[in-house]
């Protein structure tokens, strides 16, 4: 089969959709993962250039579903060359969890919900995909966040989950290199997606855009371009890196 076999989690919309399009445009076959967006996922697969694309479903908070989904993607694509851990959840604009305004029960609920998907879901997808990737000297690209570095005061579980994802990626970059698997991470700032639409509405949106000297937020395609390069054979030496994609809105040392 021509092209690589690529599994993108959370691919029915937003950054994941742009990532799926980038790989398909490059001649790869893509497994478009979703949790509860069957119409969007099927519409995307039908519109992707090339052949051999498939839809797979799983709740990433359920380890058994993750394992079934990864194996199904590998079976239907004829193996796996690339895993993109893009799927993630973020507390809604009306669902923050600062310590003094959140009940203990709400605090537990938010931490469990976010960590189960953003960290454990990604970790489980990696474990399940690794045997397939090992056969192909594969690539893993994780989608993190600027919030892992600057903090998320009203969404601490989200910031912590992305910081842990960064650490996971760097640990596995070392652990999996002897098997020919490179692991890298992108850390976007605000991106114009369904997940951030509420935050980008006026008047708060104006302040968010002003965080960057470009006075805008990222487009999903800009993140997808970085993911696509990090998954390429030429980017093996970037294994272990975390690429900031925030338009100079947050500079770390």
C-alpha atoms as a printed R data frame, in Angstrom:
    type eleno elety resid chain resno       x      y      z
1   ATOM     1    CA   UNK     A     1   0.000  0.000  0.000
2   ATOM     2    CA   UNK     A     2   1.200  3.497 -0.794
3   ATOM     3    CA   UNK     A     3   1.710  6.055  1.927
4   ATOM     4    CA   UNK     A     4   1.807  5.677  5.675
5   ATOM     5    CA   UNK     A     5  -0.898  4.422  8.016
6   ATOM     6    CA   UNK     A     6  -1.820  7.217 10.432
7   ATOM     7    CA   UNK     A     7  -4.141  7.215 13.445
8   ATOM     8    CA   UNK     A     8  -5.310 10.654 14.594
9   ATOM     9    CA   UNK     A     9  -7.364 10.839 17.780
10  ATOM    10    CA   UNK     A    10 -10.033 13.486 18.066
11  ATOM    11    CA   UNK     A    11  -9.909 13.943 14.302
12  ATOM    12    CA   UNK     A    12 -13.515 14.813 13.502
13  ATOM    13    CA   UNK     A    13 -13.027 18.544 14.128
14  ATOM    14    CA   UNK     A    14 -10.579 21.288 15.017
15  ATOM    15    CA   UNK     A    15  -6.854 20.566 15.086
16  ATOM    16    CA   UNK     A    16  -7.405 16.843 14.555
17  ATOM    17    CA   UNK     A    17  -9.397 17.454 11.401
18  ATOM    18    CA   UNK     A    18  -6.632 19.679 10.013
19  ATOM    19    CA   UNK     A    19  -4.040 17.041 10.919
20  ATOM    20    CA   UNK     A    20  -6.011 14.313  9.134
21  ATOM    21    CA   UNK     A    21  -6.279 16.491  6.034
22  ATOM    22    CA   UNK     A    22  -2.539 17.227  6.087
23  ATOM    23    CA   UNK     A    23  -1.602 13.547  6.166
24  ATOM    24    CA   UNK     A    24  -4.163 12.555  3.549
25  ATOM    25    CA   UNK     A    25  -3.002 15.366  1.277
26  ATOM    26    CA   UNK     A    26   0.518 14.000  1.645
27  ATOM    27    CA   UNK     A    27  -0.622 10.606  0.345
28  ATOM    28    CA   UNK     A    28  -1.138  8.808  3.661
29  ATOM    29    CA   UNK     A    29  -4.061  6.675  4.805
30  ATOM    30    CA   UNK     A    30  -5.789  8.044  7.898
31  ATOM    31    CA   UNK     A    31  -7.877  6.499 10.665
32  ATOM    32    CA   UNK     A    32 -10.153  9.281 11.868
33  ATOM    33    CA   UNK     A    33 -10.969  8.692 15.532
34  ATOM    34    CA   UNK     A    34 -13.958 10.208 17.295
35  ATOM    35    CA   UNK     A    35 -15.975  9.585 20.450
36  ATOM    36    CA   UNK     A    36 -19.503 10.684 19.591
37  ATOM    37    CA   UNK     A    37 -19.247 12.543 16.284
38  ATOM    38    CA   UNK     A    38 -20.005  9.837 13.732
39  ATOM    39    CA   UNK     A    39 -21.540 12.151 11.082
40  ATOM    40    CA   UNK     A    40 -18.598 14.571 11.226
41  ATOM    41    CA   UNK     A    41 -16.032 11.752 11.102
42  ATOM    42    CA   UNK     A    42 -17.741 10.046  8.151
43  ATOM    43    CA   UNK     A    43 -18.083 13.354  6.328
44  ATOM    44    CA   UNK     A    44 -14.368 14.031  6.793
45  ATOM    45    CA   UNK     A    45 -13.312 10.575  5.584
46  ATOM    46    CA   UNK     A    46 -15.468 10.982  2.483
47  ATOM    47    CA   UNK     A    47 -13.844 14.340  1.740
48  ATOM    48    CA   UNK     A    48 -10.218 13.354  2.335
49  ATOM    49    CA   UNK     A    49  -8.026 13.092 -0.755
50  ATOM    50    CA   UNK     A    50  -6.802  9.610 -1.608
51  ATOM    51    CA   UNK     A    51  -8.166  6.207 -0.654
52  ATOM    52    CA   UNK     A    52  -8.155  3.829  2.286
53  ATOM    53    CA   UNK     A    53  -9.234  6.197  5.050
54  ATOM    54    CA   UNK     A    54 -11.388  4.793  7.859
55  ATOM    55    CA   UNK     A    55 -13.454  5.917 10.840
56  ATOM    56    CA   UNK     A    56 -12.783  4.446 14.273
57  ATOM    57    CA   UNK     A    57 -14.574  5.173 17.531
58  ATOM    58    CA   UNK     A    58 -13.652  5.039 21.211
59  ATOM    59    CA   UNK     A    59 -14.159  6.852 24.476
60  ATOM    60    CA   UNK     A    60 -10.519  7.521 25.377
61  ATOM    61    CA   UNK     A    61 -11.447  7.457 29.059
62  ATOM    62    CA   UNK     A    62 -12.192  3.727 28.658
63  ATOM    63    CA   UNK     A    63  -8.965  1.658 28.413
64  ATOM    64    CA   UNK     A    64 -10.727 -1.297 26.796
65  ATOM    65    CA   UNK     A    65 -12.243  0.893 24.088
66  ATOM    66    CA   UNK     A    66  -8.860  2.471 23.406
67  ATOM    67    CA   UNK     A    67  -7.258 -0.928 22.875
68  ATOM    68    CA   UNK     A    68 -10.020 -2.080 20.541
69  ATOM    69    CA   UNK     A    69  -9.899  1.171 18.582
70  ATOM    70    CA   UNK     A    70  -6.118  1.133 18.064
71  ATOM    71    CA   UNK     A    71  -6.123 -2.501 16.971
72  ATOM    72    CA   UNK     A    72  -9.037 -1.850 14.619
73  ATOM    73    CA   UNK     A    73  -7.204  1.107 13.054
74  ATOM    74    CA   UNK     A    74  -4.056 -0.988 12.568
75  ATOM    75    CA   UNK     A    75  -6.039 -3.872 11.105
76  ATOM    76    CA   UNK     A    76  -8.026 -1.749  8.660
77  ATOM    77    CA   UNK     A    77  -5.025  0.358  7.594
78  ATOM    78    CA   UNK     A    78  -2.640 -2.577  7.325
79  ATOM    79    CA   UNK     A    79  -0.460 -1.527 10.256
80  ATOM    80    CA   UNK     A    80   0.471  1.789 11.867
81  ATOM    81    CA   UNK     A    81   3.248  4.224 11.042
82  ATOM    82    CA   UNK     A    82   2.091  7.281 12.972
83  ATOM    83    CA   UNK     A    83   0.001  7.948 16.087
84  ATOM    84    CA   UNK     A    84  -1.148 11.512 16.706
85  ATOM    85    CA   UNK     A    85  -2.543 11.970 20.207
86  ATOM    86    CA   UNK     A    86  -4.690 15.011 19.563
87  ATOM    87    CA   UNK     A    87  -7.940 14.317 21.439
88  ATOM    88    CA   UNK     A    88  -8.433 16.316 24.599
89  ATOM    89    CA   UNK     A    89 -11.040 17.900 26.825
90  ATOM    90    CA   UNK     A    90 -11.036 21.352 28.374
91  ATOM    91    CA   UNK     A    91 -13.475 22.683 30.923
92  ATOM    92    CA   UNK     A    92 -16.117 24.821 29.250
93  ATOM    93    CA   UNK     A    93 -16.250 28.581 29.621
94  ATOM    94    CA   UNK     A    94 -18.891 28.115 32.322
95  ATOM    95    CA   UNK     A    95 -17.208 25.117 33.943
96  ATOM    96    CA   UNK     A    96 -13.969 26.276 35.633
97  ATOM    97    CA   UNK     A    97 -12.694 24.669 38.838
98  ATOM    98    CA   UNK     A    98 -10.717 27.131 40.959
99  ATOM    99    CA   UNK     A    99 -10.115 25.798 44.455
100 ATOM   100    CA   UNK     A   100 -12.265 28.204 46.452
101 ATOM   101    CA   UNK     A   101 -15.237 28.235 44.085
102 ATOM   102    CA   UNK     A   102 -15.483 24.474 43.546
103 ATOM   103    CA   UNK     A   103 -16.967 21.798 45.782
104 ATOM   104    CA   UNK     A   104 -14.788 18.823 46.617
105 ATOM   105    CA   UNK     A   105 -17.102 16.597 44.552
106 ATOM   106    CA   UNK     A   106 -16.843 18.929 41.536
107 ATOM   107    CA   UNK     A   107 -13.073 19.097 41.990
108 ATOM   108    CA   UNK     A   108 -12.784 15.315 41.872
109 ATOM   109    CA   UNK     A   109 -15.104 15.062 38.883
110 ATOM   110    CA   UNK     A   110 -13.187 17.596 36.815
111 ATOM   111    CA   UNK     A   111  -9.754 16.127 37.574
112 ATOM   112    CA   UNK     A   112 -10.865 12.594 36.772
113 ATOM   113    CA   UNK     A   113 -12.663 13.582 33.561
114 ATOM   114    CA   UNK     A   114  -9.736 15.594 32.202
115 ATOM   115    CA   UNK     A   115  -6.897 13.289 33.251
116 ATOM   116    CA   UNK     A   116  -8.710 10.194 32.000
117 ATOM   117    CA   UNK     A   117  -8.793 11.599 28.467
118 ATOM   118    CA   UNK     A   118  -5.863 14.008 28.154
119 ATOM   119    CA   UNK     A   119  -3.246 11.917 29.931
120 ATOM   120    CA   UNK     A   120  -4.363  8.337 30.498
121 ATOM   121    CA   UNK     A   121  -6.156  8.127 27.156
122 ATOM   122    CA   UNK     A   122  -3.011  9.240 25.351
123 ATOM   123    CA   UNK     A   123  -0.800  6.929 27.426
124 ATOM   124    CA   UNK     A   124  -3.053  3.960 26.706
125 ATOM   125    CA   UNK     A   125  -3.162  4.755 22.988
126 ATOM   126    CA   UNK     A   126   0.641  4.800 22.953
127 ATOM   127    CA   UNK     A   127   0.907  1.457 24.758
128 ATOM   128    CA   UNK     A   128  -1.556 -0.128 22.329
129 ATOM   129    CA   UNK     A   129   0.024  1.421 19.241
130 ATOM   130    CA   UNK     A   130   3.665  0.778 20.160
131 ATOM   131    CA   UNK     A   131   3.838 -2.855 18.930
132 ATOM   132    CA   UNK     A   132   2.500 -1.750 15.549
133 ATOM   133    CA   UNK     A   133   4.792  1.286 15.378
134 ATOM   134    CA   UNK     A   134   7.821 -0.818 16.300
135 ATOM   135    CA   UNK     A   135   7.448 -2.779 13.073
136 ATOM   136    CA   UNK     A   136   7.632  0.426 10.984
137 ATOM   137    CA   UNK     A   137  10.085  2.669 12.915
138 ATOM   138    CA   UNK     A   138   7.000  4.723 13.609
139 ATOM   139    CA   UNK     A   139   6.287  8.169 14.956
140 ATOM   140    CA   UNK     A   140   4.240  9.491 17.874
141 ATOM   141    CA   UNK     A   141   3.225 13.150 18.020
142 ATOM   142    CA   UNK     A   142   1.375 14.452 21.075
143 ATOM   143    CA   UNK     A   143  -0.671 17.658 21.074
144 ATOM   144    CA   UNK     A   144  -0.068 19.511 24.329
145 ATOM   145    CA   UNK     A   145  -0.730 23.152 25.214
146 ATOM   146    CA   UNK     A   146   0.854 26.457 26.143
147 ATOM   147    CA   UNK     A   147  -1.068 26.021 29.395
148 ATOM   148    CA   UNK     A   148   1.378 23.315 30.449
149 ATOM   149    CA   UNK     A   149   4.007 26.027 30.921
150 ATOM   150    CA   UNK     A   150   2.206 29.215 31.896
151 ATOM   151    CA   UNK     A   151  -0.479 27.523 34.002
152 ATOM   152    CA   UNK     A   152  -4.261 27.496 33.804
153 ATOM   153    CA   UNK     A   153  -5.547 29.244 36.967
154 ATOM   154    CA   UNK     A   154  -9.219 28.429 36.442
155 ATOM   155    CA   UNK     A   155  -8.594 25.075 34.709
156 ATOM   156    CA   UNK     A   156  -5.732 23.558 36.752
157 ATOM   157    CA   UNK     A   157  -6.547 19.963 35.761
158 ATOM   158    CA   UNK     A   158  -6.183 20.858 32.099
159 ATOM   159    CA   UNK     A   159  -2.825 22.561 32.612
160 ATOM   160    CA   UNK     A   160  -1.572 19.675 34.738
161 ATOM   161    CA   UNK     A   161  -2.733 17.080 32.210
162 ATOM   162    CA   UNK     A   162  -0.794 18.789 29.419
163 ATOM   163    CA   UNK     A   163   2.325 19.215 31.548
164 ATOM   164    CA   UNK     A   164   2.173 15.499 32.310
165 ATOM   165    CA   UNK     A   165   1.700 14.753 28.600
166 ATOM   166    CA   UNK     A   166   4.883 16.723 27.877
167 ATOM   167    CA   UNK     A   167   6.770 14.661 30.439
168 ATOM   168    CA   UNK     A   168   5.299 11.427 29.086
169 ATOM   169    CA   UNK     A   169   6.438 12.320 25.581
170 ATOM   170    CA   UNK     A   170   9.980 13.063 26.699
171 ATOM   171    CA   UNK     A   171  10.203  9.895 28.782
172 ATOM   172    CA   UNK     A   172   9.026  7.784 25.872
173 ATOM   173    CA   UNK     A   173  11.308  9.565 23.413
174 ATOM   174    CA   UNK     A   174  14.180  8.063 25.382
175 ATOM   175    CA   UNK     A   175  12.519  4.719 26.063
176 ATOM   176    CA   UNK     A   176  11.317  4.044 22.513
177 ATOM   177    CA   UNK     A   177  14.285  5.334 20.502
178 ATOM   178    CA   UNK     A   178  16.076  1.945 20.675
179 ATOM   179    CA   UNK     A   179  13.032  0.512 18.859
180 ATOM   180    CA   UNK     A   180  13.191  3.142 16.117
181 ATOM   181    CA   UNK     A   181  10.166  5.089 17.391
182 ATOM   182    CA   UNK     A   182  10.506  8.868 17.616
183 ATOM   183    CA   UNK     A   183   8.234 10.856 19.945
184 ATOM   184    CA   UNK     A   184   7.653 14.609 19.780
185 ATOM   185    CA   UNK     A   185   5.135 17.137 21.045
186 ATOM   186    CA   UNK     A   186   3.535 20.368 19.856
187 ATOM   187    CA   UNK     A   187   2.287 22.906 22.406
188 ATOM   188    CA   UNK     A   188  -0.173 25.333 20.803
189 ATOM   189    CA   UNK     A   189  -1.569 28.442 22.385
190 ATOM   190    CA   UNK     A   190  -5.126 29.388 21.557
191 ATOM   191    CA   UNK     A   191  -6.309 27.858 18.294
192 ATOM   192    CA   UNK     A   192  -9.541 28.734 16.540
193 ATOM   193    CA   UNK     A   193 -11.531 25.523 17.074
194 ATOM   194    CA   UNK     A   194 -14.909 24.364 18.374
195 ATOM   195    CA   UNK     A   195 -13.346 23.829 21.797
196 ATOM   196    CA   UNK     A   196 -12.210 27.454 22.102
197 ATOM   197    CA   UNK     A   197 -15.096 29.243 20.360
198 ATOM   198    CA   UNK     A   198 -16.742 30.338 23.599
199 ATOM   199    CA   UNK     A   199 -13.465 31.750 24.884
200 ATOM   200    CA   UNK     A   200 -12.827 33.706 21.688
201 ATOM   201    CA   UNK     A   201 -16.114 35.606 21.717
202 ATOM   202    CA   UNK     A   202 -16.023 39.316 22.545
203 ATOM   203    CA   UNK     A   203 -15.004 40.886 24.788
204 ATOM   204    CA   UNK     A   204 -12.706 38.143 26.107
205 ATOM   205    CA   UNK     A   205 -11.659 37.109 22.614
206 ATOM   206    CA   UNK     A   206 -10.111 40.506 21.942
207 ATOM   207    CA   UNK     A   207  -7.915 40.146 25.012
208 ATOM   208    CA   UNK     A   208  -6.901 36.609 24.013
209 ATOM   209    CA   UNK     A   209  -5.896 37.695 20.519
210 ATOM   210    CA   UNK     A   210  -3.927 40.584 21.986
211 ATOM   211    CA   UNK     A   211  -1.741 38.123 23.914
212 ATOM   212    CA   UNK     A   212   0.165 37.567 20.665
213 ATOM   213    CA   UNK     A   213   2.005 40.432 18.958
214 ATOM   214    CA   UNK     A   214   0.359 39.159 15.769
215 ATOM   215    CA   UNK     A   215  -2.996 40.026 17.389
216 ATOM   216    CA   UNK     A   216  -4.620 36.747 16.437
217 ATOM   217    CA   UNK     A   217  -4.847 33.103 17.459
218 ATOM   218    CA   UNK     A   218  -3.564 30.128 15.509
219 ATOM   219    CA   UNK     A   219  -5.314 28.417 12.660
220 ATOM   220    CA   UNK     A   220  -5.646 24.623 12.939
221 ATOM   221    CA   UNK     A   221  -3.689 24.218  9.709
222 ATOM   222    CA   UNK     A   222  -0.646 25.872 11.301
223 ATOM   223    CA   UNK     A   223  -0.572 23.281 14.056
224 ATOM   224    CA   UNK     A   224  -1.183 20.493 11.557
225 ATOM   225    CA   UNK     A   225   1.855 21.557  9.521
226 ATOM   226    CA   UNK     A   226   4.102 21.149 12.551
227 ATOM   227    CA   UNK     A   227   2.582 17.779 13.419
228 ATOM   228    CA   UNK     A   228   3.064 16.588  9.858
229 ATOM   229    CA   UNK     A   229   6.745 17.545  9.862
230 ATOM   230    CA   UNK     A   230   7.438 15.991 13.267
231 ATOM   231    CA   UNK     A   231   5.978 12.716 11.976
232 ATOM   232    CA   UNK     A   232   8.242 12.715  8.930
233 ATOM   233    CA   UNK     A   233  11.376 10.562  8.520
234 ATOM   234    CA   UNK     A   234  13.426 13.767  8.327
235 ATOM   235    CA   UNK     A   235  12.350 14.787 11.845
236 ATOM   236    CA   UNK     A   236  13.717 11.782 13.723
237 ATOM   237    CA   UNK     A   237  16.372 13.965 15.381
238 ATOM   238    CA   UNK     A   238  13.601 16.154 16.822
239 ATOM   239    CA   UNK     A   239  12.492 13.267 19.027
240 ATOM   240    CA   UNK     A   240  11.969 14.481 22.582
241 ATOM   241    CA   UNK     A   241  11.316 18.069 21.575
242 ATOM   242    CA   UNK     A   242   8.324 20.223 22.505
243 ATOM   243    CA   UNK     A   243   7.518 22.777 19.803
244 ATOM   244    CA   UNK     A   244   5.857 25.988 21.009
245 ATOM   245    CA   UNK     A   245   3.154 27.196 18.613
246 ATOM   246    CA   UNK     A   246   1.748 30.258 20.322
247 ATOM   247    CA   UNK     A   247   2.637 33.263 18.155
248 ATOM   248    CA   UNK     A   248   5.071 34.618 20.773
249 ATOM   249    CA   UNK     A   249   2.186 34.961 23.236
250 ATOM   250    CA   UNK     A   250   4.183 33.081 25.853
251 ATOM   251    CA   UNK     A   251   7.965 32.772 25.781
252 ATOM   252    CA   UNK     A   252   9.582 30.188 28.033
253 ATOM   253    CA   UNK     A   253  13.234 29.663 28.842
